[in-house]
Amino acid sequence: MFSVETSYLFFVILSLVVAAIAAWKTGRQWALGVGVAVSMSAASWFEIEIAGFPVDVLSTVSIVLLVVASAMYWRRLLWPITVMDVLITALAVWHGVVDLQYGDPVAMTAARAYAEWWLAYAAGRYAFMHRSSLSVLAPWFAGVAVVLSIAAMIECWTGINLWEAIFHVADDRVNRPEGLRFDLFHRAIATTRHPIFLGVILMLLSPWAWVTWDSALTRRRAWWGVIAFVLILMGIAATVSRGPVLGMAVAAVFFACVQWRIARIVLVPVIVIAIALLVWRFDDVVTKLDESVGVQSATIVEVDEDAEIYTGTRNRIFVMKIYGPIVLKGGLLGFGTDNTDQFPPNVPGLPADKRSRLRLRIVDNSFVLVGLRFGIVGLTIFTSLFVAAVVGCLRLRRAASTYLIPCGPVSVTVLASMFVGVALELLTVYCDYDFVPVLLMHFGVVSGVQLSIREAIRNPA
């Protein structure tokens, strides 16, 4: 068993060494992407504190390799820009505006806004702004996802977390689910603090298996892509979380509807009917979802001065009922970081009953939590990032066969589908730094790929 600091240092060195070897053997432009991919194999609790900020392996590796990349490609640092660049910058700036309005120190606020929103995004942007970046880097990210998935499956069956067993036990920053689900499976966390966080990360990494397959020039690579995707699906299942599984199903439906006309003809009416039935029999659906995970302890809570039955599934509904109107009360600015960085958040309008307030303290909806923190403006920008990412990927479909060779339209379509599935999943989980940097990195990937195509058009040689 090692200390947290030693574990942190081990994975930082590992990531940088592997990045250096990749740069030496395949080209220096791939060092950033490879280093970021390898750093995702570190547990989220392997972190140190600098000036009051927790700094994890992914952040450290990103900073070091971005400095190196900036020295090599400084002419392409700030120009050209994309819609994604504008939106992420707007969110970081708005973060500063809101927190400064609530009296936070200027320097600390600026550092936090950059580290929280721009750092991981920049890593994805600059890693993928080179030609052939999708095909070259996809096996690395798919490989990391496979490692996490295999570890999750081991943990699901045995209850042994490899990172805890070999390096250091996870901290208690997040309440970790205990016991067996279905009296059979442990809920795997692997490198994260909660199973649902792992599910989101594996969802985000799942497209890289598809990209590996889509860009395959050999049968061996094609099979690796297929096997990797199957293992990632099994890893998601090993979290025994319903949200990521449902998110992957929605992503698959979206992919099919974009990719094939017959799927649109068949699935769109089915989706409309399913939504209508969901609205009509909503309470029955929620009850079935509660029953799907076995026995849950039900309690009575106060919601809008009415007594309601509380379960884990219904909590997501109560979040909208309680915190949705509070987002509107927060106006354009919201309530700032200091008032929303702990649960329950320090906001007006919470239930008067102390027990109900404690039970409903967790804001299990990333969009609502962002709205509480940064107001309607911040929520609009955050939502626009998903819309811009999906639209941006779909617009790349026409150029993919020409400028993303050996990748084709499938690669960018599956990326767009992933963002749709993850957006749905974030309606059921709060924003946590265990997975948010990976999400932001993928936003940066979209910008980087757009830049690579612009470069290919401008310099076709």
N, C-alpha and C positions, 0 to 999 in steps of 0.2 A: 504494500500500500504506500502510495506517494502523497506528498502534500499537494494542495491545489496549485501552489506556485510552480512546483516541479512539473506537474502534469501540464500546466499552461505552457511552460518553457519548452517541454518536450515536443508538443504539437506545433508550436511556432517554428522551432528549428526544423522539424520534419517537413513542414509545409514549404519553408524557404529552401531547404536543400533539394527537395523534389522539384520545385520550380526552377532552381538553378540548373539541375541536370536536364530538365525538359528544354530550357533555353539553349543549353549547350548542344543538345542532340537534334532538336527540331527547329529551333529559331527563337530568338529572344522575345519576339512579339507574343509568344504563348506563355511566357513565365507568369504573368498576372493571372490568367485564367486557370492555369494548373495549380498555382499556389492557393487561390481562393477555393478551388474544388477540394483540395486535400485538407484545407483548414476546416471544412465542414464535417470532417471525421472526428473533430474534437468535441468533447461534451460542453454544453453551454455553461456549466458551472465552473469550468476551468478558466478562471478570470482573476485579474488583479485589479486593485483600485488605484487610480491616479487622479489626484485633485478631487476626490469624492465621486469620480465616475467609474463604474465598472467597465473594464476593458477586456474583451474576450479574445480568443485566438483569431477568429475571422477578422475582427477589427484591426488587430495588430498586423496581421499578414497583409491586409488590404492597404494599410497606411504605408508599410515598407515598400511594397511592390508598386503602389501608385506613385510614390516618390521617384522610383527608378523609371517607371513608364513616362512620367512627366518630363524627366530629363531627356529621354529618347524621342518623345513625340510631342514636344512642347508646342509645335506649330498647330497641332490639331486639338489642343486642350479645350479651347473655348469656342471654336468655330469650325464647321457649321454647327448649328443647334437644331434640335428637334422639338416637337410638341411635348414629348416626355421630359426633355430638359427644362422647358419653361414651367411645366406643372410641378416638378419636384423642387425646383428653385422657389416657386411661389409658396409651396407648402413649408419649406424651411424658413423663408422670410416671414410668413404668417406666424409660424411658431415663435419667432423672435418678437414680432409685434405684440402678440397676445401675452407672452410671459413678461415682457418689459412693461406692459400696461399694468400687470399685477405686481410690479416692483422687483422683479428678479434682476440680479447684477448683469450688466451688459456683456462682459467678457464670457462669463459662464453660460449665459443664454445663447450667445453666438456659437460657442464651442459645442454645446449640447445639440443645437439645431443642426449644425453641420454633421456631427457624428451620428445623430439619430436618423437623418433623412438622406444626406448626400453621400456619405462615405461608402456604404454598400452599393448604392446606386452607381456611383462613379466606378467602382470596381467592375461591375457588370458592363458598363458603357465602354470603358477603355479596353477591357479584355476582348470584347467582341466587335470592335470597330475595324478589324483587319479582314481581308478576304479569306475565305475558307474557314473562318473562325468557328462556325457552327459544326462543320464536319470534323475539324481537328480537336476541338475541346469536348464535344459530346461524349466520347467514351470515358473521359475523366470524370465528368459529373455523373454519368450513368454508373460508373464503377463505385463511386462513393455511395450512391443510392443503394446499390446492391449490398455493400458492406453494412450499411445501416439496416437494411431489410433483413439480412441473414441474422444479424445481432438481435433484431426485434423478434424474429421467430424463435430464436433460442430463449429469449427472455419470456416470451409468451408461454412457452411450454414448461420451462424450468423455474422461472422467477428470478433467474440470475442475470443481472445487468453487467455486461462485460466491462464497461467503463468504471463502474463502481467496484467490481471485483478486482480489477487490475490496478486502477489508478486512485480514485478517491470517491467517497460516497457523495451523492447529490445533496445540496443544501435544502433547506426547508422554505425557500422563498415562495414556492407554490405548493398548495395542498395537493399531495400526491394520492391518487386513488389506491385504496388498500383492498385486499381480499380478491376473490376470484369472480369473474363474470361468467354466468351460466354454470357456476360451480365447477369450472374446468380450466379457464384460461386466465393467466395473469395479463394485465394490461401493460404492454411494453412502452418504455419511455426512451430507451437507447441513449442518445446524446442530449435529450431534452429533459425538462422538468415535469412534463405532463404528457400522457399518451396522445392527446389531441394535437399538441404542438408537433410531435413527431409525425402525425398523420398529415399535417399541413406541409411540412418540409418534404415528405416523400411525394405528396401531390405535386409540389413545385418542381421536384427533380425528375418526375416520371417522364416528361417529354423528351429528356435526353436519351432515353432508350429508343424512342421512336426516331429521333434524329440520327442516332447511330445506325439504325436499320435503314432509314431512308437514304443515307449517304454511303451505304456499303458498296464497295467495289469488289468485294470478295464474299464468298458464301460464309466464310468463318465469321466475318464482322456482322453480316446480316443475322446469323444465328445468335451471336452475342447480344445484339439489340433485342431480339425476341425473348431470349432467356432473361435478360435484365429486366424487361418490362413485366414479365410474369412474376419474377422475384419481388419487384417493387410492389405489385398488387398484393402479394402475400405479406409483405412488410406492413402495408397499410392495414390489412386485415388483422395483423398481429397486435395492433393498437387496441383492437376490440372497441373502436369508437364508431358510432353510426354516421357522424358528420362527414368525415373524409370518404367513407364508402359511398354515401349519397352524392358527395361532390364529384367523385370520379364518375359516377353513373351519369350525372348531368353533363359533365365534360364529354363523355362518350356520345351522348345524344346530340350535343352541339356539334361535335366533330362530324358525325354522320350526316347531319342536316347540311352542313357547309360542303362536305365532300361529295355527296351523291344526291342527285335530284329525286330519285325514287324514295330515298330516306325522308326527304322533306315532305313528299306527298303522303307517306304513310305515318310519319311520326308527329307532324304538326297537329293534325286532328286529334291524335291520341293524347298529346300534351294538353290541348285545350280541354278535352273531356276530363282528364285527370285533375286539372286545376279546378274545374267546376265541381267535381266530386269532393275534392279536398275542402273547398269552401263550404259545400253543403253538409258534409259529415265531419267537420273539423274536430269536434270533441271526440268522436269515435277514433279518428286517426291518431290523435294525441294519446288516447288510452292504449291503443295498440302499440304505439311506440314505447310507452312506459312498460307494457307487458313484454316487449321484445328483449329487454335486458334483465328479465327476471324480477325478483321482488325488490321494490324500492320503498324506502321509508317515506311515507306521506305525512305531511304536517299541515296545519292550518295557518295561513298567513293573511295579513291585511293588505289588500290591493284596492286603491281608490275607495277606501272605507268599507269595502265588502270583504267578507271572509271567503278565501279561496283555498282549494286543495293545492299544496305545493309538492312537486316532484322535480327531478332533474330535467325532465323534458319540458315541463310547464314553465320552468324558470326562464327559458328563452322567450316565452310569450310575455311573461310578467316584466321582463326587461323593457320590451317595447311599450307596455302599458304605463310603466312607472317613469322610465328614463326618457322615452320619446318626447313627452311634453316638456320635460326639463331642458332638453336640447333647444327647444324653441324659446324657452324662457331665457336661455343663455345668450340669445341674440347672435350677432355677427361674431363676437369675440369668444364666446364660451366662458369657461371658468378657469382656464389656465392649467398648467402642468401640476403645480403644487397642490391644487385642490382635487385633482383626479388621478394622482399616481398611487393612491392606496384605496382599498375597498373597505367599507363603503366610501364613495367619493364625498367630498365636502361640498355638497350642492343642496339647494333648497328643494323642498317638495317630496322628500323621502317619507315613507310611512311613519306615523307617530308611534306605533307600537314598536318597542325596542327589539323584541324577538323577531318580528317580521322584517325590521330594518336590517338586522344581522343576517337573517336567512337570505334576503334578497340583495346582499351587499355587492356581489360580483356582477359586473356589467358584461355579461356574456354575449357581446355583439360589438365587433371592432368598429363598425361604422357609427354606432351610437356613442361609443367611448370617445372616438375622435371628435364627434359633434359636441360632446360635453367639454372636451378639452380645448378645442379650437373654434367652437361655434359653427354657425351655418356656413361661413366662408371656408373654414378648414375642412368640413365635411364635404362640401362641394368639390374642393380640389382633390381630396382623397378619392372620392368616387370617380372623378374625371380621369384619374390615373388608370383605373381599370378599364374605363371606356376607351381611352386613348390607346392602351396596350392592345386590347382586342381588335379595335379598328385598324391600328397600325400593322398588326400581324396579318390581318386579312388583306390589307392593301398590298402587302409584299408578295402575295400569292402569284400575281402576274409576272413579277420580276424574278421570282425564285429560280425558275428553270434556267434562266439566262445568267443571273449574277450570283446565285448561291450554289452553283455546281460544286460538288456532286449532290447537294441537297436539292429537294424539289418543293412543290407547294405543300406537301404533307407536313414538312418540318414546321413551317410557320403556322399552319392550320392547327396542329396539335398544341403549339404554344398558346394560340388564342383560346383554344378550348380549355386549356389548363387554367388560364386566368378567369374564365367563366366559372369553372368548378370551385376554384379557391375563393372567389368573391362570394359565392353561395355559402361556403363553409365559414367564412368570416362573420356571417350573420349569427353564428352559434358559438363564437369564441372571442374573447377579448384580445386586443393587440398586445402581444408580449414579445420582448426582445429575443426570446428563444428562436422565433421564426421570422419576425419582421425583417431583419437584415437579408434573409434569403429571398423574401418577397421583393424587397427593394432592388436586390441584385438582378432579379429577373426583369424588373421594369427597365433597369439599365441595359440589359441584353437587347431589348427591343430597340432602344435608341442606338446601341452600338451596331446592330445589324443594319438599321436604316443608314447609318453613316458609312458602313462598308459598301453598300450598294451605290451611294452617292459617289464614293471614291472610285468605284469600278466604272461608273458611267463617265466620270470626268477623265480618268486615266485608264482606258480600256486595255492598254498593253500589259 
